[in-house]
Amino acid sequence: MNKKNIIFISGLLLGLVIYLTIAFYLVLPTIHIRYTGFLKILIPFFICLYFLEIRDRIKWGKLRVFIGFSPFIIILLLILTALPFLLLIGVMITFLVERKKGLLEERPGLSRFILLGLIVYTSIVPFFASSPLTHSSDYRDLIGEVQIAEDLNALYPPVSGNSIRIVDQEMALRLGEKTLGADPSIGSQAQLGDFNIQSVNGKLYWVAPLLHSGFFKWYENRVGTTGYVMVSATDDSDVTLVQENSGTPVRIKYQPEALFAEDLSRHIYRNGFRTKGYEDFSFEINDEGKPYWVVTLFEKKIGFRGKDSTGVVIVDCSSGELQSYSLDETPPWVDRIQPESFIVKQLDDWGKYVHGAFNFSDKDKLTTTEGLSLVYGKDGRSFWNTGLTSVGADEGTVGFVLVDTRSKEAFWYRQAGATENAARQSAEGKVQEKRYKATQPVMYNLSGTPTYLMSLTDAGGLVKMYAAVSVSDYTTVEVAESLAELLAVYQGEIYASGASGTGASRESAQTWLTREAVVKRIASEVEGGNSSYSMTVDEMPGILIKARSRISRELVLTRPGDRVELHYLEEENLELIDLRGFDNLELP
């Protein structure tokens, strides 16, 4: 071997060492038979060895000038890793040239066999082992059995007014940033991470950690950032910067924005998870307010693809202590094990491959609507909620799905209706002269009727009104300046219009109440061209009672002091009741 080749090989090996160091430390490939990233990084190296074997046996001409045979160019290509396919093309070209001109009289070198083996294993084998063309039924079944559900109240009972979200993720971010801005010493050192909705002791909060905002901020604050922000999802005035927990300072040391050993992904990788798949770093707090990172563990069920959750690894934000759990063993305070991306992909595959991979007419194909919402049902059980629409449909759905965020049980309610986008447009159209923008709609069960609820905000992001849109008919829409008033008016509207619920009737969803009372005050008003009456009664102090004129002609004749009979649905913690029936007992 001449001196030139020795220098070249030395440079090549040095480049490989640098390349592997960067790849392992920054990219962190998982060493696993079903993860090809580790093997793909070796392809450029063996391509270079192959070039080295043949360069003295073929006249390169312009090809040699184009590729550049300097060891420094090869090392650069190895480190960048963005151009391995350029080298692969070079191998193919030189192979064809060799065969055509008969320049190869010797047997191919070992590097060629290794290179071809790597290419086959990292490209051809995954295609046949994982392609939907050959495994469409496996992709469709990955979500599990999608159960046809009838009674919405069994999983997702009617909601009370104090459990309805009026703050969405975008609004929570604005409120959180405002809180940080009030304390310059914190706002200049840290930034807010992503907000996740979470149930904490039965109440809904948006929770986000404080993260490092740059290298120097991380270097000066190696013990970790100083807490997290909680924003109530039901009260936009309830915003808290949490910096202590049970008298102990809260520190977010291990996080995605940290570097070196404190980088969250690297910390997990180096502590027993080199051969496991993990992703979706979700910041959650337990019921005592202690912060953790909840990271989903997964396996690839269909060859090299088909990610499916197998459990979680929970990381203490301060100490870095790790503990892995299976799906069944995960602590109850963890709200979601199944990542949103996994559920969307699996639901889309379930709807896409209904008749296999070659359904070019799109017969019976379904797809999810835009965006998933995390909702809470019976006994605090959390679900991913999304609509299902036929492929090609724009504003209509064929039903909606609830997927358990822990067990992945899926329930399909086959009720035609409107998409979230159509509901948002309907709500904004109701107040188009005000140019309010609707937040992301969240589906609730109101008196047995699936309903989208959302806030209407002005240009500054402040909540000005609230809107309710029926899932089954997006032309049924009501807006009001208070949530209590909206619920009362909307429920009265769906009752008067005879809108049906899903499965169980409205009567079985809530209790009907009949009560006699004496009118204390009563007044009429006109809303949208319709007359309505507001009254108070001695027997229900502090509660405003509303009634549409069409429920009884006796309303116009009612005066203070009259004894009346009120007919309404039982509601919890509401300051306003919307009547469904009215009888003036003083009138004949």
Steps between C-alpha positions, in 0.01 A plus 500: 500500500652829395530809719213671324259219583618488862428871539163457335397207720620681812292803410205278421519322837536831681191624320313185599590551867382862489189399311402222742566724801270770368237248392488319833514811713261721308281265297501216756406211270332214680690173457221262422427254223195701393677838504708548188648839593805344666587299190424779253777714646754238387396513134707809406810346658480182295422703188830680553684171548344373179625806312844440647505142368410591144660838447823355360314261267278743308540823311279742684514792262259777593325277756813507719511878483127527574503283811833629623732233624674701768482332842381831640198499268418143604528591870276802443236282334519254789450770762220682320317170424263692276660372178540121535269449204741694280765244586254219447431630150875504443521132596226410256660698216846353553359150529325537165811650341717217634269235360458669164872556437611176661741679727446271797697180469546446870231383740307778669636613835342436837380860530272452201326202660462684829373808322243308300391318815449828685306649212277194477435491875432873538286549189376188325428286809306778679290555190378141481480456878316828565329620182122556515488332160569167668378571856189716458292284736767529770495879475120504518497279810770690689244725671326188632126440493304817434182437694168636372356694795141611553465661842722807525404549865664172599849631417455873471218616730343848484743766613440756773572865440806516723675220305490666157827622354495866404879531464670330207870428453574824314329708765681311776831587332412871490397498865812309597730738313329794668572345839867448411524854369392632839824361649795619285750286693322184383383612156854591398640161602236253385222441250174310515480150359192341347177513700324167560145468632485294819262408779648589839288395797193499279558847352625576148825693455736586221851427630832603342860486626752781499780406258846636428495771233856450372846354558623770736176496700542124540868536596425762767210296641618137501279414800194546279231754425286618787156344465196478277181692418144380564207662319149394591313374195168615651602841641726736305575700817662199670865506390775381733879489477598201717853520640463293814347162580446407864762756602759369253611716203385361166784442255466383139856375451439226243319645199507507118671841500790388723832383356738208538411258782204713608326474165183303570519267200869429556441441872235237423715342229802462729302352790378166372300592189757462220300220342149640556293742300377810685349835402237763591651686796194614694536722808254400774463551874357256751214591733750642752647734239834322450616529136605210279568424137276224366654335194324236292677170440412326174574205279477468125233240433517481119854430391689825534186713543171501683584677827284380788519606865612242754527720809677807632821606664448768765796731569536714811570850364745585779684182593474324165378180663330275245229239540333308219143368515284280282162625378317340794749606767529869409406726797143636482611865497653451152236631261630372171717209397391488135659789305274706279717422195463123554121518531455723194720271289329181617148640454590628153643158406188330639285715273735493201551124465137400546518314167876445483777705342360497145172679561552763231132603495523596872196284574399525869825677591498715813742750644525704818403865508755769574637491853435280804361622831572347838170467685403352835209263550356284774714463816763731354579261214684688225440457126636625172201634307482557126245494225497250214424613149485327163804552280429806288236645735564852620255606769304186591585206725369146523547495874760558765743282693604486864834324556614427855833681548634219718362167375429609138145365508316664210127580483327620183175694525349489154317829490522724193595853580736791454878513520678717754592745224139533386390557860762770545390678184137477607579658837705779343223563247253556782699807610668588173445872552725480810775308319558270795707185455392166641738280698543131423158335550474235770214251490282465812189310591229756576178335615582195288577704187859511364592868481808701403584771753753774438599849610481804272796734535581848372815605313688520828412144596258598777187288548193705411230238445433128499347285227324163485448314173310174460716219360205355310397836346750785492220746413382456859729752664467728801731766640494683833719725709511256793540125505204449733273698273627313193428159651151600606409657166655223291339217694168677467555529125580132444207400718260723306638386163485131594868438427586143590790376700725203437361175632328580827235770502543832670245400763723212613811717497381739772222522756182696434391728784164665564475769764240747622621850580388860545620754242702778656599696189439444126604689187485439125754561227542431128795288384548434131140589426364263769350603832636353819436556868733517797373457854601434856301305759503505880573128529820512287703804613797599289382308194381668181225314314455545125211388283426531129154641429410200282500255792188664651258779411453562871841665532376830359227514768722410794558761770708516822325309778348239269542138599645301212616151413848466346611204289875466430796264480719458803831682465798516734664824617314723257382850576253496214217257418328475166138386533357221284146544637306771682154521659350801677286350776319830556346494154193288418 
